[in-house]
Amino acid sequence: MLFHEEKSACGVGFLASRRNRATHAHLKQALYALRCVEHRGACGADRVSSDGAGLMTDIPFELFGYEKGTVAIATLFIPFDSEGQRLALKLLTETFEFFDLRIEAYREVPMNLNVLGTEARKSMPAIKHVIIRRPDHCRTDSSFNRILYIAKQYTRARAAERGMNEFYFPSLSTNTIVYKALTTADKLDAFYLDLQNPNYKTRFALFHRRFSTNTRTSWDKAQPFRLIAHNGE
């Protein structure tokens, strides 16, 4: 391909432990690699709010204080106002309980909002972690994830029926978790304080810096998504 035919596009990458070991060093390597593809992303008019940066890793069960295999973790983007949050969490609890999925706890995600740009701050959702207890009848991760997927889709359908547009699951899994935001690549771990915690350990990381070419930037469109990240649109 000739140089003059190249186009701007997202930056994406992946790393994994060849020995299947979870360490904090892998997370630090992924954050360093993410910063190295900052030139592939785009920013808004304030030069701070971005089209998005994020990464997917193993769930850091040690950080959350739970044993692997006992719970799943959901990351939620819901309305920022208190009444919107109350209605969203009420809907989530009712729907998940219908599928025999007991919510163990809601976790406030530690964040530093001062690193956000003006545009990112205006559109920022409330961000929460939901700890979901594994039902006794789910003997495998596969069966647990299958019920989680059905419950998620049903929750989204009920939210849409009620006109609740700000209701998004960046991740919902027994194994993986996503941290993403409308920050530049070098500010992701400054925004999400979990990413600075030495108890955050992972065997792999999938990272992404977004360059939006045909859609308006929003928190939910930042990547990685629940299953994979992509380069371009």
N, C-alpha and C positions, 0 to 999 in steps of 0.2 A: 504494500500500500504506500502511495506517495504521501509525504508529510502534509501537503496542502489538502489532502482528502480527509485527514483526521478531524474528528469532532469532539467537543467537550462531552464528558460522561462521568458517571459516578466512580468512586474508588471503592473497591471491595477486596477483602482478603480473608484468609483462614489460617489458623495454626492449630496443631494438636500435639500432644505428648506421644512419642513413639513407645513409651513404656506404660502408657495408660495411668499416669500419675497426676493427681490433682495438686497444683501448687499455686501460690499467689504470684510467683514469678511468671507463669503463663499469662495471667491477667495483665501484668505490667508490660510484658512483651506485646500483647495485643493492643494495649493503649498506645504504646510507642509506635507500633505499625500504623495504627489509625491516624496518629498525628502526621505520619509521613505521607499520607494521601490527602492531606488538607487541600492541596492544590487542585484536586479533582472535584471539590465541592463548590457550592455557591452560597453567597450571603445576601441578605436583604439590604435595604437602603441604609439601615443604621450600622451596617458593616459588622454587626455582632450576631444578630439573629441569623440563623442559617437555614438551609434546606433540610438539615438534619444530619445527625451523627449517632451511631449506636453500635451495640455489640450483643451477641448471644453467647451464653456460656452454660456450663453446668449450673444447676441450682446450688448455691453455697449453703448447704444444710447446716454446717457448723456455725456459720454467721447467724442463721435464723434460729438456731437452737432446737432443731428437730432432727430425728434420725431418718436417713434416706430410706424410702420405701413406705413410710408411715403417712406422708402427706403429699399433696400437690400444691404448687404455688401459682397463683394468678397475679398478673400485673394489670391494673385497671387505670384507664383514663376516663374520668367521669366529670360532671359539671363542677366548676370551682366553687360556686356559691353553696352555702350550707344547706339550703332547702333542696337544691338539685342533688347534692350528695346524699342526703337522707333518703330521697325517693329512689335514687339509683341503687343504693345498698339494700333498701327494703325489697326492691324488685329482684335483685340478685339473690338475696337470702331465701325469699319465697320460692323462686324457681329452682335453685339448687337443692333445697330441702325436698321438693317434689321428686327429684331424682335420687333421693337418699344420700345426698352429698352434704355432710355437716360442715359448716364453716367454723373452724377452730378459733380463728382470730383475724382481725384486720390490723395490718401493720402500716404505720405512717412511714413512708419512705423518706429517709434523711436527705435533705436537699439544701443547696445554697442558691437561693433565688437571685442573689446579687450578680451572678455571672451571666444572667440572661439579658438579651437585648430588649429594646422597647417592644418590638413587634412580637417576639416570642413570649414575653411576659403578658401581653394583652390577650393572647389566644391560649395561654397555658391551662390545661385541665388540672383537676386534683388527681394526684397519683398515689395509688395505694397498692399494697400487697395483700392478697387474700390467702390465708392458709386453710386448705381444705382437707379434712380427715379422710383417709382411705377407708371405704366401706369394707366390712368383713367379707362380703361376697366377691370382692375383686381380688383375686389371687395373683394377678399379674399386672405389670405396668400397662400392658396392652389393653386389658379389659377396663382398667381405671381410666386411661386416656380416652377410650371410646365413649364412656359415659360423660366425661368432662366435655368432649367435643359436642355431644348432643345437647348437654345442658347449656353450653355457651351459645350455640346456634339458637336454641329456644329463647334464651335470655335476650339475645339481640333482636329476635323477632318481636318479642313482647315490648321491648324498649321502643322499637320503630313504630309499633301500633300506638304507642302513647306519645309519639312525637319527640322522644328523647334522643336527639341526634348525637349528643356528646356521651357516648357509651361504647368504649372500645377496649378490647383485650389485646394489648401488645404481646402477651404470652400467657399460656395456660397449659401446664404440663407437670408430669411427675419427674422430669429430668432436666429441662432447659428453662432458662429465663432470659428475658430481653430487657436491656436498659437503653433507651433512646430518647433523644430530645432535640429541640431546635437550637442546638449549640454548635459551635465550631468543634473540630476534632480535638483540639487541645484543651477544651473546656468541659468535656463530657464527665471526666472524673472529678472535676472541681464542682460540678453541679450535683452529681450523685455521689454522696459521701460514702456510700457502701463500697464504691470502687477503690477507695483508699484504705479500706480495712484489711489488715493482714490475714484475717480469718476468711476472707473471700478467696476460695481456691477452686480451680477448674482444670479439667484435662484438655480443654479446647476453647477456642474463641473464633467466632465469625464476626467480622467487623465491616462497617459500611459508612461511607461519607457520601451524602446525596447531592446530585446536581439535577434539580427539577427542570425538565425541558418542556413539558406540556401540561402540567397541572399546577394549581396554586398550592403553595407550601402549607402544610398543616402538621400537627403533632402526630396524628395517626399515620400519615404517609411517610414519616421518617422510617428508616429501616435499620436492622433486619426485621423481617416479618416473623410470624410464629414458626414457620418451617424453614425459610431460606431467605437469603438476600439476593438481589439481582443488580446487574450493572447496566444501567440504561433503562428506558421505559418503552 
